[in-house]
Amino acid sequence: MGKEYSLQEALKLAIKAEKDSMDFYLKAASVSVVERAKKIFQLLAGEEEEHLRAFFGHYKGSDFGDLASYISSPPDKASANYALLEKAIDRETHEQQALEIALKEEKYLIDRYSQFAGDMVDPLVRGVFEKVIWETQKHYDLIEAEYSYVMGMVHESDQDIYVRE
């Protein structure tokens, strides 16, 4: 059984996770040579910033300073995903590896936020978590589709054509 978190602890962890994800996607976009992947990473970074802002609006602590300063602060290079991305940058297949890392992270966040939402008493904050879970699932689906494209797999919209042929 997982640890039970207070509202503020859950928000603090979510803010940190969203900042790490935003920084990861910004870095992935900056090193991507595939324009399509670059645009997807930029889109995801912007959406992670929106999530961070939503959680920040309910957070009562002062650990992060003000929102603008926190968003513009340097990435946490000790973050596990950021470290993995740094390693992937040295290889030719860094888009593929970045997408693999992103898939794992988005799945982890869906599970984590689902746990937090289930523990929330405040319906407003539970709603924030539920909205972010829904958006994070969309991220996962988008990343999965891009990963299939990068790997040269048959896209789901083309599957009927291949099955019939």
N, C-alpha and C positions, 0 to 999 in steps of 0.2 A: 504494500500500500504506500502511496506517495505521501509526501509531507503536506500538511495543511498550511496554507499561506493566508496571512491577513490580506485585506484589500490592498494596503499600501505596499506590502512585500511583493504581491503579485504584479502590481503596477510598476514597481521599481524593476523587477526582472523583465517585464514586457518592454519597458522603455529601453533598457540596455540591449535586449535582443533585437529590437527594431533598429536601433542605432547601428549595431554590428551588421545587421543585414543590409541597411542602407549603404554603409561604407563598403561592404563586400561588393554590392552591385555597382557602385560608382567605380571602384577599382577594376572590376571585371569589364565594365564598359570602356574604361580608359585604355585597356590593353587589348581589347578585341580587335581583330583585323577583319572579321566578318561583319559587315555593316548591319545585317539583320540581327545578329546576336547583340551587337552594340546597342541597337535601339531597344531591344527587349530588356537588357540590363538597365538602361537609363529609365525606362518606364517603371521597372520594378523598384529602382532606387527612389523614384518619386512617390510611389505608393507606400513604400516602407516609411518614408518621411511623414506621410499623412497618418499612418498608424501611430507613429511615435508622437505626433502632435495630439492625436485623440487620447492616448494614454496619459500624456503629460498634463492635459487639461484636468484630469481627475487626481493627479498625484499631489500630495500635501507636503512631501519632504523637500529638502534643500540639497540633496546629494549631487544634483546635476547642474546647479546654478540656474541661470535663466535659459529659456528654450532656444533662443537664437544662438547663444554662445555654445550650448551643448550640441546643436545640430552642426555648427561649423567647427567643432573641436576635431582634432586629428583622430584617425581611427585607432581603435585598441588593437595594436599589432600582436598582442598576446591572445587575442580571440582565436579559437581553434580554427574556425572557418577562414579567417583572414590569413592565418599561417598556411593553411592548405592552398589557398589561392596563390600566395606568394611562390610556393613551390611549383604550382601548375604554370605560372607565367614563364618559367624557364623552358617549357616544352612547346612543341608545335601544336599540340592538341589542347591548348589551355581553354578554349571555348567549351569543348566537350567536358573537360574536367571541372570547369566552373559550373556548368549546368548540373553535373553529377553532385557536386557539393551543395548547390542550391536546392536540388530535389530533396536531399537528406534534411537540410535545414528547414525547409518549408513543411515537410512531414512532421518533424520534431515540434515545430511551433504549433501546428494544428493540434497535435496531441496535448501539448502543454497548455495552450489557451483553452482547450475544451475542459481540461481539469480545472483551470482557474474559473471559467464561466460556471461550472457546476457548483463551485464553492461560494460564489458571490451571492450575497444577500441583497445588496443594492441593485434594483432592476435596471437602473440607468447604466451602471458600470458593467453589469452582466450583458446588457445590450451592446456596449462597446466591444466587449470580448467576442460576442457572437457575430457581430458585423466583421470584425477582423478575422475571425475563423473562416467565414464565408469568402472574404477577399483573399485570404491566404490559400484557400483551396483553389481559387481561380488562378493564383500565381503558380501553384503546383501544376495545374493542368496546362498552363501556358508554357512553363519550363519543360514539362514532359513532351509537349508537341514540338518545341524547338529542339529538344534533345533528339527526338526521332528524326527530325529534318537533318540535323547536323550529322547524325549517324547513317543517313541514307536509308532509313527504314520507310516502309510504306506508310503514308499518312492515312489517318482514319477515314478521311473523305475519299480516298482512292481505293479503299479496301474492296468495295463492291465491284469495281472494275476488274481488279486482279482476281477476285473469286470467280467471276463470270467467265473470264478468258481461259 
